[in-house]
Amino acid sequence: MLELRNITFDVHDDGQDKEIIRDVSLTLPDRKLIVVTGPNGGGKSTLARLIAGIETPTSGQILLNGEDITHMSITDRAKKGIGFAFQQPVRFKGLQVLDLIRLAAGKHLTVVDACAYLSKVGLCARDYINREVNSSLSGGELKRIEIATVLAKAPSLAIFDEPEAGIDLWSFQNLIDVFQRLREHIQDSSILIISHQERILNIADEIIVLRDGHLVRKGSKDEILPELIGTSAAIPTCRGPEESEAM
Amino acid sequence: MIQFGNIQIDEIQMRLLEEVADLHSVPEGAFNIRSNGKSAARFSTANIEIEPKEDASGINVHIKPGTKNESVHIPVVMTQSGLTELVYNDFYIGEGCDVTIVAGCGIDNCGPKDSEHDGIHRFYVGKGAKIRYVEKHYGSGTGTGKRILNPGTEVYMEENSTMEMEMVQIKGVDDTDRTTTAELAAGARLVVRERLMTHDKQRATSTYVVNLNGEGATADVVSRSVARDDSYQKFDAKIIGNAPCSGHTECDSIIMDNGRILAVPGLEANDVDAALVHEAAIGKIAGDQIIKLMTLGLTEQEAEEQIINGFLK
């Protein structure tokens, strides 16, 4: 279980302090799939990065299973069971997909076991396992490999920052299937997805709405989703956020 | 002492052989092992003859036309501090051969004097022959004397021959001046993959001059390097197109700490149908690469090592 207590995050920009996250408190229970949504620039990705330790809050506390991890390094948080899939995955010259999956698993996986993670994200494993994680991969391929690394890590809290960004429509259905299977086998872990795609919101147990750095709504999917339909916090797959009305 | 075929070598020499030539026992095929300035073991096969030079230090290697799937190992190990040697090794590769040549030099210097091996390798590659050449350099030892390697490689390629060269120097060599020149006839293909890492106060320069003289000749010279601590590298690659040909040179480097790198890619086109390209990029490890690996549970230092290992793989 992850708990955020009065989290605030400021950045210094153009000579003045700007609040990105304002006094957010919430609890992410185990065995739940939670989706954070809200308009662009509302602080969703920042919240995910604060939980993973990539950013440190200006004030407030983050507790993982009761332990204060507010000032813990990214590495230590990862070892405690937090996994993070980047919105824009990183490219590595020379490192192969197999290397990355093995590093994620933290052990020397066999090629067959490593391939299983690629198959789960809809990639033909044989074609990808020895590829370099470099610019020869398309954005969509890279994104799916990124998700495969988080699956291989098998974290107790898996965070996915806009997993649908850069993925084509066909792959999108595949992605929904991946998350549904993750949800079915959630056991004692929990999943946090940053997204404003209606179909991802639709598989959530709980939905959190962030706007201008504030937590404005939190509740079960059945309670929150109907309020969001038709706003930029829940856009159908075939429409981009710019086409939707701001909420 | 360790029994190595019909000779005895010490443990340090054995370790050097493993580092530079992946040799754990006597290799199959032809070989010449040079240890502390002398030939320690030599073996020729029916198709590959190795003979000592009469007028200079070094060997001649004759590979009969049509020899296929055979290999030649010619590692050099030095464990005696203060030894300086200049060695000429010439390879005469017959038409239509397909062979692998593994060279390499390991120096262990535990003394106060500099140890230096300057190896000049000349390759005369016959028509249609295909050569894979691997050369690894390695240094170790706690002495204050420098470990110096100055390899010179000259390649003369006849029509439609292919040479793939893998040059590796990852650790322990204090000072290197590497010069590689190549002359390619029509249809010849040269591929160079250089991997270099320097650390502490090491200095390495690598110079290539490739002449594409015949129609359809191609060259692809790619260097990946890492300069850490206070080390310095210079990569100077020049491709000259004297005929309808294609050439590509690339230098991709990571700098760390106070490391410095100078990349000097050069192209010269003397024929209107010469297509030549160069690329060069130098920079430190991207912060988001380190962060990504940290989210997988690696420390910052482990992440750096993995990124460098992958980059130099």
Interface residues (C-beta under 8 A of the other chain):
Chain A: A52 I54 S73 I74 T75 A78 K79 I82 G83 F84 F86 P89 V90 F92 K93 G94 L95 Q96 D99 L103 A104 G106 T149 K153
Chain B: R224 D252 A286 D288 Q289 I291 K292 L293 M294 T295 L296 G297 L298 T299 E300 Q306 I307 N309 G310 F311 L312 K313
